[in-house]
Amino acid sequence: MWYFAWILGIGLACGAGILNALWHETHLPDPGGADE
């Protein structure tokens, strides 16, 4: 059942990447300078 572990690992890696991108979008400062 190596394929199950492989697919699970790929899914977790993709999920972590998506969560990381969403977190950065909400926590990084806006480069447009709208708060000035």
PDBQT receptor file of N, H, CA, C and O in Angstrom, charges set to zero:
ATOM      1  N   MET A   1       0.829  -1.213   0.000  1.00  0.00    +0.000 N 
ATOM      2  CA  MET A   1       0.000   0.000   0.000  1.00  0.00    +0.000 C 
ATOM      3  C   MET A   1       0.860   1.258   0.000  1.00  0.00    +0.000 C 
ATOM      4  O   MET A   1       0.502   2.264   0.612  1.00  0.00    +0.000 OA
ATOM      5  N   TRP A   2       1.984   1.196  -0.683  1.00  0.00    +0.000 N 
ATOM      6  H   TRP A   2       2.275   0.379  -1.180  1.00  0.00    +0.000 HD
ATOM      7  CA  TRP A   2       2.860   2.375  -0.745  1.00  0.00    +0.000 C 
ATOM      8  C   TRP A   2       2.168   3.520  -1.459  1.00  0.00    +0.000 C 
ATOM      9  O   TRP A   2       2.431   4.685  -1.161  1.00  0.00    +0.000 OA
ATOM     10  N   TYR A   3       1.283   3.203  -2.401  1.00  0.00    +0.000 N 
ATOM     11  H   TYR A   3       1.070   2.257  -2.643  1.00  0.00    +0.000 HD
ATOM     12  CA  TYR A   3       0.617   4.250  -3.177  1.00  0.00    +0.000 C 
ATOM     13  C   TYR A   3      -0.297   5.091  -2.289  1.00  0.00    +0.000 C 
ATOM     14  O   TYR A   3      -0.451   6.290  -2.518  1.00  0.00    +0.000 OA
ATOM     15  N   PHE A   4      -0.908   4.464  -1.272  1.00  0.00    +0.000 N 
ATOM     16  H   PHE A   4      -0.782   3.489  -1.087  1.00  0.00    +0.000 HD
ATOM     17  CA  PHE A   4      -1.777   5.215  -0.362  1.00  0.00    +0.000 C 
ATOM     18  C   PHE A   4      -0.975   6.249   0.413  1.00  0.00    +0.000 C 
ATOM     19  O   PHE A   4      -1.398   7.397   0.549  1.00  0.00    +0.000 OA
ATOM     20  N   ALA A   5       0.179   5.841   0.920  1.00  0.00    +0.000 N 
ATOM     21  H   ALA A   5       0.522   4.908   0.810  1.00  0.00    +0.000 HD
ATOM     22  CA  ALA A   5       1.031   6.777   1.653  1.00  0.00    +0.000 C 
ATOM     23  C   ALA A   5       1.548   7.873   0.726  1.00  0.00    +0.000 C 
ATOM     24  O   ALA A   5       1.679   9.026   1.139  1.00  0.00    +0.000 OA
ATOM     25  N   TRP A   6       1.839   7.521  -0.515  1.00  0.00    +0.000 N 
ATOM     26  H   TRP A   6       1.733   6.584  -0.850  1.00  0.00    +0.000 HD
ATOM     27  CA  TRP A   6       2.351   8.503  -1.474  1.00  0.00    +0.000 C 
ATOM     28  C   TRP A   6       1.283   9.551  -1.779  1.00  0.00    +0.000 C 
ATOM     29  O   TRP A   6       1.566  10.749  -1.764  1.00  0.00    +0.000 OA
ATOM     30  N   ILE A   7       0.056   9.102  -2.056  1.00  0.00    +0.000 N 
ATOM     31  H   ILE A   7      -0.173   8.129  -2.068  1.00  0.00    +0.000 HD
ATOM     32  CA  ILE A   7      -1.040  10.039  -2.365  1.00  0.00    +0.000 C 
ATOM     33  C   ILE A   7      -1.365  10.887  -1.140  1.00  0.00    +0.000 C 
ATOM     34  O   ILE A   7      -1.631  12.083  -1.262  1.00  0.00    +0.000 OA
ATOM     35  N   LEU A   8      -1.343  10.268   0.044  1.00  0.00    +0.000 N 
ATOM     36  H   LEU A   8      -1.127   9.297   0.144  1.00  0.00    +0.000 HD
ATOM     37  CA  LEU A   8      -1.617  11.020   1.265  1.00  0.00    +0.000 C 
ATOM     38  C   LEU A   8      -0.554  12.093   1.468  1.00  0.00    +0.000 C 
ATOM     39  O   LEU A   8      -0.880  13.219   1.845  1.00  0.00    +0.000 OA
ATOM     40  N   GLY A   9       0.699  11.764   1.227  1.00  0.00    +0.000 N 
ATOM     41  H   GLY A   9       0.964  10.849   0.921  1.00  0.00    +0.000 HD
ATOM     42  CA  GLY A   9       1.772  12.744   1.372  1.00  0.00    +0.000 C 
ATOM     43  C   GLY A   9       1.647  13.885   0.381  1.00  0.00    +0.000 C 
ATOM     44  O   GLY A   9       1.857  15.044   0.738  1.00  0.00    +0.000 OA
ATOM     45  N   ILE A  10       1.303  13.565  -0.869  1.00  0.00    +0.000 N 
ATOM     46  H   ILE A  10       1.132  12.624  -1.158  1.00  0.00    +0.000 HD
ATOM     47  CA  ILE A  10       1.117  14.615  -1.879  1.00  0.00    +0.000 C 
ATOM     48  C   ILE A  10      -0.051  15.518  -1.482  1.00  0.00    +0.000 C 
ATOM     49  O   ILE A  10       0.032  16.739  -1.616  1.00  0.00    +0.000 OA
ATOM     50  N   GLY A  11      -1.122  14.926  -1.001  1.00  0.00    +0.000 N 
ATOM     51  H   GLY A  11      -1.189  13.935  -0.892  1.00  0.00    +0.000 HD
ATOM     52  CA  GLY A  11      -2.290  15.712  -0.585  1.00  0.00    +0.000 C 
ATOM     53  C   GLY A  11      -1.967  16.635   0.578  1.00  0.00    +0.000 C 
ATOM     54  O   GLY A  11      -2.383  17.793   0.591  1.00  0.00    +0.000 OA
ATOM     55  N   LEU A  12      -1.228  16.127   1.553  1.00  0.00    +0.000 N 
ATOM     56  H   LEU A  12      -0.889  15.186   1.542  1.00  0.00    +0.000 HD
ATOM     57  CA  LEU A  12      -0.863  16.968   2.691  1.00  0.00    +0.000 C 
ATOM     58  C   LEU A  12       0.072  18.089   2.267  1.00  0.00    +0.000 C 
ATOM     59  O   LEU A  12      -0.045  19.211   2.761  1.00  0.00    +0.000 OA
ATOM     60  N   ALA A  13       0.998  17.804   1.357  1.00  0.00    +0.000 N 
ATOM     61  H   ALA A  13       1.093  16.893   0.955  1.00  0.00    +0.000 HD
ATOM     62  CA  ALA A  13       1.919  18.834   0.882  1.00  0.00    +0.000 C 
ATOM     63  C   ALA A  13       1.158  19.925   0.130  1.00  0.00    +0.000 C 
ATOM     64  O   ALA A  13       1.420  21.112   0.326  1.00  0.00    +0.000 OA
ATOM     65  N   CYS A  14       0.224  19.532  -0.722  1.00  0.00    +0.000 N 
ATOM     66  H   CYS A  14       0.011  18.568  -0.881  1.00  0.00    +0.000 HD
ATOM     67  CA  CYS A  14      -0.574  20.529  -1.454  1.00  0.00    +0.000 C 
ATOM     68  C   CYS A  14      -1.435  21.332  -0.490  1.00  0.00    +0.000 C 
ATOM     69  O   CYS A  14      -1.565  22.547  -0.637  1.00  0.00    +0.000 OA
ATOM     70  N   GLY A  15      -2.018  20.669   0.485  1.00  0.00    +0.000 N 
ATOM     71  H   GLY A  15      -1.913  19.682   0.604  1.00  0.00    +0.000 HD
ATOM     72  CA  GLY A  15      -2.840  21.375   1.471  1.00  0.00    +0.000 C 
ATOM     73  C   GLY A  15      -2.020  22.373   2.272  1.00  0.00    +0.000 C 
ATOM     74  O   GLY A  15      -2.479  23.483   2.539  1.00  0.00    +0.000 OA
ATOM     75  N   ALA A  16      -0.809  21.987   2.656  1.00  0.00    +0.000 N 
ATOM     76  H   ALA A  16      -0.436  21.085   2.439  1.00  0.00    +0.000 HD
ATOM     77  CA  ALA A  16       0.052  22.903   3.402  1.00  0.00    +0.000 C 
ATOM     78  C   ALA A  16       0.431  24.096   2.539  1.00  0.00    +0.000 C 
ATOM     79  O   ALA A  16       0.487  25.223   3.032  1.00  0.00    +0.000 OA
ATOM     80  N   GLY A  17       0.691  23.863   1.258  1.00  0.00    +0.000 N 
ATOM     81  H   GLY A  17       0.646  22.948   0.858  1.00  0.00    +0.000 HD
ATOM     82  CA  GLY A  17       1.028  24.967   0.359  1.00  0.00    +0.000 C 
ATOM     83  C   GLY A  17      -0.130  25.936   0.193  1.00  0.00    +0.000 C 
ATOM     84  O   GLY A  17       0.076  27.149   0.174  1.00  0.00    +0.000 OA
ATOM     85  N   ILE A  18      -1.338  25.416   0.073  1.00  0.00    +0.000 N 
ATOM     86  H   ILE A  18      -1.505  24.430   0.088  1.00  0.00    +0.000 HD
ATOM     87  CA  ILE A  18      -2.516  26.278  -0.079  1.00  0.00    +0.000 C 
ATOM     88  C   ILE A  18      -2.748  27.085   1.194  1.00  0.00    +0.000 C 
ATOM     89  O   ILE A  18      -3.016  28.284   1.129  1.00  0.00    +0.000 OA
ATOM     90  N   LEU A  19      -2.646  26.433   2.351  1.00  0.00    +0.000 N 
ATOM     91  H   LEU A  19      -2.428  25.458   2.404  1.00  0.00    +0.000 HD
ATOM     92  CA  LEU A  19      -2.831  27.156   3.613  1.00  0.00    +0.000 C 
ATOM     93  C   LEU A  19      -1.759  28.219   3.790  1.00  0.00    +0.000 C 
ATOM     94  O   LEU A  19      -2.049  29.307   4.288  1.00  0.00    +0.000 OA
ATOM     95  N   ASN A  20      -0.526  27.926   3.393  1.00  0.00    +0.000 N 
ATOM     96  H   ASN A  20      -0.290  27.043   2.989  1.00  0.00    +0.000 HD
ATOM     97  CA  ASN A  20       0.562  28.892   3.492  1.00  0.00    +0.000 C 
ATOM     98  C   ASN A  20       0.278  30.104   2.618  1.00  0.00    +0.000 C 
ATOM     99  O   ASN A  20       0.490  31.238   3.046  1.00  0.00    +0.000 OA
ATOM    100  N   ALA A  21      -0.200  29.877   1.397  1.00  0.00    +0.000 N 
ATOM    101  H   ALA A  21      -0.372  28.955   1.049  1.00  0.00    +0.000 HD
ATOM    102  CA  ALA A  21      -0.510  30.987   0.492  1.00  0.00    +0.000 C 
ATOM    103  C   ALA A  21      -1.645  31.838   1.055  1.00  0.00    +0.000 C 
ATOM    104  O   ALA A  21      -1.580  33.067   1.005  1.00  0.00    +0.000 OA
ATOM    105  N   LEU A  22      -2.676  31.199   1.587  1.00  0.00    +0.000 N 
ATOM    106  H   LEU A  22      -2.729  30.202   1.628  1.00  0.00    +0.000 HD
ATOM    107  CA  LEU A  22      -3.793  31.960   2.154  1.00  0.00    +0.000 C 
ATOM    108  C   LEU A  22      -3.339  32.757   3.371  1.00  0.00    +0.000 C 
ATOM    109  O   LEU A  22      -3.760  33.899   3.550  1.00  0.00    +0.000 OA
ATOM    110  N   TRP A  23      -2.483  32.168   4.212  1.00  0.00    +0.000 N 
ATOM    111  H   TRP A  23      -2.140  31.240   4.066  1.00  0.00    +0.000 HD
ATOM    112  CA  TRP A  23      -2.003  32.872   5.399  1.00  0.00    +0.000 C 
ATOM    113  C   TRP A  23      -1.186  34.096   5.002  1.00  0.00    +0.000 C 
ATOM    114  O   TRP A  23      -1.328  35.162   5.601  1.00  0.00    +0.000 OA
ATOM    115  N   HIS A  24      -0.331  33.943   3.990  1.00  0.00    +0.000 N 
ATOM    116  H   HIS A  24      -0.216  33.077   3.504  1.00  0.00    +0.000 HD
ATOM    117  CA  HIS A  24       0.491  35.071   3.546  1.00  0.00    +0.000 C 
ATOM    118  C   HIS A  24      -0.367  36.175   2.946  1.00  0.00    +0.000 C 
ATOM    119  O   HIS A  24      -0.061  37.354   3.127  1.00  0.00    +0.000 OA
ATOM    120  N   GLU A  25      -1.431  35.822   2.238  1.00  0.00    +0.000 N 
ATOM    121  H   GLU A  25      -1.680  34.864   2.091  1.00  0.00    +0.000 HD
ATOM    122  CA  GLU A  25      -2.294  36.836   1.641  1.00  0.00    +0.000 C 
ATOM    123  C   GLU A  25      -2.975  37.673   2.711  1.00  0.00    +0.000 C 
ATOM    124  O   GLU A  25      -3.238  38.855   2.490  1.00  0.00    +0.000 OA
ATOM    125  N   THR A  26      -3.266  37.087   3.864  1.00  0.00    +0.000 N 
ATOM    126  H   THR A  26      -3.053  36.126   4.044  1.00  0.00    +0.000 HD
ATOM    127  CA  THR A  26      -3.980  37.822   4.902  1.00  0.00    +0.000 C 
ATOM    128  C   THR A  26      -3.041  38.517   5.880  1.00  0.00    +0.000 C 
ATOM    129  O   THR A  26      -3.471  39.443   6.568  1.00  0.00    +0.000 OA
ATOM    130  N   HIS A  27      -1.775  38.107   5.970  1.00  0.00    +0.000 N 
ATOM    131  H   HIS A  27      -1.427  37.355   5.411  1.00  0.00    +0.000 HD
ATOM    132  CA  HIS A  27      -0.881  38.652   6.985  1.00  0.00    +0.000 C 
ATOM    133  C   HIS A  27       0.230  39.543   6.442  1.00  0.00    +0.000 C 
ATOM    134  O   HIS A  27       0.866  40.258   7.216  1.00  0.00    +0.000 OA
ATOM    135  N   LEU A  28       0.480  39.521   5.139  1.00  0.00    +0.000 N 
ATOM    136  H   LEU A  28      -0.037  38.940   4.510  1.00  0.00    +0.000 HD
ATOM    137  CA  LEU A  28       1.528  40.380   4.600  1.00  0.00    +0.000 C 
ATOM    138  C   LEU A  28       0.978  41.781   4.363  1.00  0.00    +0.000 C 
ATOM    139  O   LEU A  28      -0.205  41.931   4.060  1.00  0.00    +0.000 OA
ATOM    140  N   PRO A  29       1.812  42.808   4.496  1.00  0.00    +0.000 N 
ATOM    141  CA  PRO A  29       1.346  44.178   4.245  1.00  0.00    +0.000 C 
ATOM    142  C   PRO A  29       0.994  44.382   2.777  1.00  0.00    +0.000 C 
ATOM    143  O   PRO A  29       1.561  43.737   1.895  1.00  0.00    +0.000 OA
ATOM    144  N   ASP A  30       0.063  45.277   2.531  1.00  0.00    +0.000 N 
ATOM    145  H   ASP A  30      -0.397  45.801   3.248  1.00  0.00    +0.000 HD
ATOM    146  CA  ASP A  30      -0.376  45.557   1.163  1.00  0.00    +0.000 C 
ATOM    147  C   ASP A  30       0.671  46.401   0.453  1.00  0.00    +0.000 C 
ATOM    148  O   ASP A  30       0.977  47.496   0.925  1.00  0.00    +0.000 OA
ATOM    149  N   PRO A  31       1.238  45.938  -0.668  1.00  0.00    +0.000 N 
ATOM    150  CA  PRO A  31       2.271  46.716  -1.366  1.00  0.00    +0.000 C 
ATOM    151  C   PRO A  31       1.707  47.958  -2.044  1.00  0.00    +0.000 C 
ATOM    152  O   PRO A  31       2.476  48.797  -2.512  1.00  0.00    +0.000 OA
ATOM    153  N   GLY A  32       0.383  48.099  -2.111  1.00  0.00    +0.000 N 
ATOM    154  H   GLY A  32      -0.242  47.417  -1.731  1.00  0.00    +0.000 HD
ATOM    155  CA  GLY A  32      -0.214  49.254  -2.767  1.00  0.00    +0.000 C 
ATOM    156  C   GLY A  32      -0.097  50.524  -1.938  1.00  0.00    +0.000 C 
ATOM    157  O   GLY A  32      -0.249  51.623  -2.471  1.00  0.00    +0.000 OA
ATOM    158  N   GLY A  33       0.167  50.395  -0.663  1.00  0.00    +0.000 N 
ATOM    159  H   GLY A  33       0.291  49.502  -0.229  1.00  0.00    +0.000 HD
ATOM    160  CA  GLY A  33       0.295  51.568   0.198  1.00  0.00    +0.000 C 
ATOM    161  C   GLY A  33      -1.054  52.216   0.493  1.00  0.00    +0.000 C 
ATOM    162  O   GLY A  33      -1.144  53.441   0.582  1.00  0.00    +0.000 OA
ATOM    163  N   ALA A  34      -2.093  51.418   0.646  1.00  0.00    +0.000 N 
ATOM    164  H   ALA A  34      -2.020  50.423   0.574  1.00  0.00    +0.000 HD
ATOM    165  CA  ALA A  34      -3.433  51.960   0.883  1.00  0.00    +0.000 C 
ATOM    166  C   ALA A  34      -3.559  52.543   2.293  1.00  0.00    +0.000 C 
ATOM    167  O   ALA A  34      -4.448  53.354   2.554  1.00  0.00    +0.000 OA
ATOM    168  N   ASP A  35      -2.666  52.128   3.202  1.00  0.00    +0.000 N 
ATOM    169  H   ASP A  35      -1.944  51.469   2.990  1.00  0.00    +0.000 HD
ATOM    170  CA  ASP A  35      -2.778  52.615   4.581  1.00  0.00    +0.000 C 
ATOM    171  C   ASP A  35      -2.041  53.926   4.804  1.00  0.00    +0.000 C 
ATOM    172  O   ASP A  35      -1.984  54.408   5.935  1.00  0.00    +0.000 OA
ATOM    173  N   GLU A  36      -1.489  54.503   3.780  1.00  0.00    +0.000 N 
ATOM    174  H   GLU A  36      -1.535  54.111   2.861  1.00  0.00    +0.000 HD
ATOM    175  CA  GLU A  36      -0.758  55.759   3.937  1.00  0.00    +0.000 C 
ATOM    176  C   GLU A  36      -1.662  56.954   3.686  1.00  0.00    +0.000 C 
ATOM    177  O   GLU A  36      -1.214  58.097   3.774  1.00  0.00    +0.000 OA
TER     178      GLU A  36
